[in-house]
């Protein structure tokens, strides 16, 4: 299967979009549902900067996915975000960090982006 340049940009930017979205949602979920009872993170300027950098990365990669796919780009971004929430939030509510293992940290975004491409192209 040959991929042209536009399709390669879509696949690569969708992987990084899923990676950053999953990490960001896991981070926000850990702030909302702390793993240990009574442990509240103290808001600092580094925490706010971290959130802003992740939001900027997600927005930039989402716009790259939308611009590389044409009319169906918003559908791809919506499906990827929905899958990211469905994968991450239940584990965070249960007090688990599914991204502690380095291998799983890269496999979950790959599977999310592959499933997103499969759902949106068929």
Buried (B, 14 or more C-beta within 10 A) or exposed (E): EEEEEEBEBBBBBBBBBBBBBBBBBBBBBBBEEBEEEEEEEEEEEEEEEEBEEBEEBBEBBBBBBBEBBEEEBEBBBEBBBEBBBEBBBEBBEEEEEBBEEEEEBEEBBEEBBBBBBEEBEE
